[in-house]
Amino acid sequence: MAGVRQFDEDEVFEEALAVFWQKGYAATTMQDLAAATGVQRGSLYNAYGDKETLFLHVFGRYRDSYLTQLRQALAQEDPRLALRQFLHYIFRSMRTGKPSRGCLSTKTALSEEGKEEQIRAVIRGLLDDMEAVLLERFVRPDTRSQLSMTPREAARMVVCMTRGLVVLERVYQDEKRLKEMAEILIGTLLPGEGSRK
């Protein structure tokens, strides 16, 4: 039947995500995507039009899954433990693979194509969504009363710090250093008895 896709879109998106993540958006070609997914390049063009459109579909699914995982990490009752799990999930995500894959959104934002408005918009959307997820957790009375700043300031600081931690991971490739920085951030935002000295 004409117009019916002859491939499993979920599998294609998973394989395409792995390629975009490992190589970066700029370095990935449609031929790379065809080879990784097992779908002919012409079929990918027919289904998605171009690399950018395919990336936007893949990134949308990635974003939804990523935000779900971040919300689950923040579901802990204790705010320090919640923030620690949030940061450790981010570390695990970027340190997966050999070599480690890094951060998809930061890698894409820093590429030449990251200057294109549609690409910038989806990355900005992810960062805004991360801030919203954190803000939702930080406005809870049990957390708000422990914060050293307003919930919005704390949420923005965490998002900003995670972007810096991406760079540290690339440069040092040292999980211990990342966890030490996480503890400094947690102690700054949530000072008190539960903070590590």
Secondary structure, DSSP 8 states (H G I E B T S, - for coil): -TT---S-HHHHHHHHHHHHHHH-TTT--HHHHHHHHT--HHHHHHHHSSHHHHHHHHHHHHHHHHHHHHHHHTT-SSHHHHHHHHHHHHHHHHH-TTTT---HHHHHHHSGGGGSHHHHHHHHHHHHHHHHHHHHHHTSHHHHTT-SS-HHHHHHHHHHHHHHHHHHHHHH--HHHHHHHHHHHHHHHS-STTS--
